[in-house]
Amino acid sequence: MKTRTRSQATILNLLKTLQRAISAQDLYLELRNNQQNMGLATVYRALEALKLDGLVTVRTLTSGESLYSPVQQDQHHLTCLNCGASIPIPQCPVHELEHQLERSHQFKVYYHTLEFFGLCQQCQYEERG
């Protein structure tokens, strides 16, 4: 197991505690609220290292904002392009494909993302007007 820096360990523990996806900026504010002195650049570096180690997953919203969460949360979404609503999908249809790719390409998959983009029910209704 790879040795973590103190910053990486702190951020990973906080992500696991929060049990929700969070932006780097909001994570930085959470750390400050918990009297953890860590610069924003350090937060970004730690998140990048954790991502490259396969411990953190990144999801980019339609606004361009990135949300980080621990890999154990295998969560997929339906995202509305109009209002930005993000609806979790409880099942994952690609786990078997992931295993097939690991075997056929000798590639270790840490995580995957799956997101569908379109219009939510409310935005469809408003569009029909």
Salt bridges, closest charged atoms under 4 A:
GLU30 OE2 - ARG20 NH2 3.55
GLU48 OE1 - LYS51 NZ 3.21
ASP53 OD1 - LYS2 NZ 3.14
ASP53 OD2 - ARG4 NH1 2.84
ASP74 OD1 - HIS76 NE2 3.03
ASP74 OD2 - HIS95 NE2 2.55
ASP74 OD1 - HIS112 NE2 3.71
GLU96 OE2 - ARG103 NH2 3.55
GLU98 OE1 - HIS112 ND1 2.40
GLU102 OE2 - LYS108 NZ 3.86
GLU115 OE2 - ARG59 NH2 3.14
